[in-house]
Amino acid sequence: MLKEFKEFALKGNMIDMGVGIIIGTAFGKIVASFVSDILMPPLGLLLGRVDFASLFVVLDGRKFASLVEAKKAGAPTLNYGLFINQTVDFVLVAFALFLLLKQINRLKRPVIAEAAPATKECSFCYSAVPVKATRCPHCTSQLS
């Protein structure tokens, strides 16, 4: 059983997946930093310094000046502002990834298309015939 587990754990696929997860986690931190540190500040400035995180509704009817006070008091709150923040973050992360992948795809070497075949097969004698030929040189059949 130990031998089987060792084979399973050390398979190339498992190691590749582990490396992919680690790289993905690090890349996720880079993208999150890009969104929160680069994209969000100008967006917040454009929206008039609106902080969605401070938008909430207290479900039991009490009044609180901030979400922190409501949380300290143990009041049930509907934090729709935090949901808006997370939604904006998601859209910005998706847009940042779109831009990044677009640039990566642009930098990739173009795929060289295969050259068109120079010959075709005669449907009567199955010999190789030049593509532009209208008659087979081997069996003299008319080619379409």
C-alpha positions in Angstrom: 0.0 0.0 0.0 2.8 2.4 0.8 4.5 1.6 -2.5 1.2 2.4 -4.4 0.8 5.7 -2.5 4.5 6.6 -3.3 3.8 5.8 -7.0 0.7 7.9 -6.9 2.2 10.9 -5.1 5.3 11.0 -7.3 3.7 10.7 -10.6 4.5 13.5 -13.0 0.9 14.6 -13.1 0.7 15.1 -9.4 3.9 17.0 -9.2 2.9 19.2 -12.2 -0.4 19.9 -10.5 1.3 20.8 -7.3 3.6 23.2 -9.1 0.6 24.7 -11.0 -1.3 25.3 -7.7 1.7 27.0 -6.1 2.3 29.2 -9.2 -1.5 29.9 -9.4 -1.6 31.0 -5.8 1.4 33.3 -6.3 -0.1 34.6 -9.5 -3.4 35.2 -7.7 -1.6 37.4 -5.1 -0.1 39.4 -7.9 -3.5 39.9 -9.6 -5.1 40.8 -6.3 -2.4 43.4 -5.6 -2.8 44.8 -9.1 -6.5 45.2 -8.6 -6.4 46.6 -5.0 -3.3 48.7 -5.3 -3.3 49.9 -8.9 -6.9 49.7 -10.3 -9.1 50.4 -7.2 -7.5 53.8 -6.1 -8.2 55.6 -9.4 -11.6 54.0 -9.6 -12.4 55.2 -6.1 -11.3 58.6 -7.0 -13.5 58.6 -10.1 -16.5 57.5 -8.1 -16.0 60.4 -5.6 -14.3 58.4 -2.9 -17.3 56.2 -2.3 -16.5 53.4 0.2 -19.0 50.6 -0.5 -17.8 48.7 2.6 -19.6 51.1 4.8 -23.0 50.3 3.3 -25.1 47.9 5.4 -28.5 47.4 6.9 -29.1 46.4 10.5 -31.8 43.7 10.4 -33.1 44.2 13.9 -33.9 47.9 13.4 -31.2 49.4 15.6 -29.1 52.3 14.4 -25.3 52.2 14.2 -22.9 54.8 12.8 -20.6 52.1 11.2 -20.4 48.5 10.4 -17.7 48.0 13.0 -20.0 49.3 15.7 -22.8 47.0 14.6 -20.5 44.0 14.6 -19.2 44.9 18.1 -22.8 45.1 19.3 -23.5 41.7 17.7 -26.3 43.1 15.6 -27.4 41.1 12.6 -26.4 43.0 9.5 -26.9 42.7 5.7 -23.5 43.8 4.3 -24.5 44.7 0.8 -21.6 47.1 0.5 -19.0 44.4 1.0 -20.8 42.4 -1.6 -20.6 45.3 -4.0 -16.8 45.6 -3.2 -16.3 41.9 -3.9 -18.3 42.1 -7.2 -16.2 45.1 -8.3 -13.0 43.3 -7.4 -14.1 40.3 -9.4 -14.9 42.4 -12.5 -11.6 44.2 -12.2 -9.6 40.9 -11.7 -11.4 39.4 -14.7 -10.6 42.5 -16.8 -7.0 42.5 -15.6 -6.6 38.8 -16.5 -8.2 39.5 -19.9 -5.7 42.2 -20.6 -2.8 40.1 -19.5 -3.8 37.0 -21.5 -4.5 39.2 -24.5 -0.9 40.4 -24.3 0.5 37.0 -23.7 -1.4 35.6 -26.8 -0.1 38.5 -28.8 3.5 37.7 -27.9 3.2 34.0 -28.8 4.8 33.0 -32.0 2.2 32.7 -34.7 1.4 29.2 -35.7 2.8 28.5 -39.2 0.0 27.2 -41.4 0.7 24.0 -43.2 1.4 24.4 -46.9 -1.4 23.4 -49.3 -0.8 20.0 -50.7 0.9 20.0 -54.1 -0.8 16.8 -55.3 -4.1 15.2 -55.2 -5.2 11.6 -55.7 -6.8 10.4 -58.9 -10.2 8.9 -58.0 -9.9 6.2 -60.7 -6.3 4.8 -60.4 -5.4 6.4 -57.1 -2.1 7.8 -58.4 -0.6 11.1 -57.2 -1.6 13.9 -59.6 -0.6 17.6 -59.5 -3.4 19.7 -57.9 -3.9 21.9 -61.1 -4.2 18.8 -63.4 -7.5 18.3 -65.1 -6.6 14.8 -66.5 -4.7 12.0 -64.9 -1.4 11.4 -66.6 -1.5 7.7 -65.6 -5.0 6.6 -66.6 -6.0 9.6 -68.7 -9.3 10.0 -66.7 -11.0 13.3 -66.5 -10.5 14.9 -63.0 -13.0 17.2 -61.4 
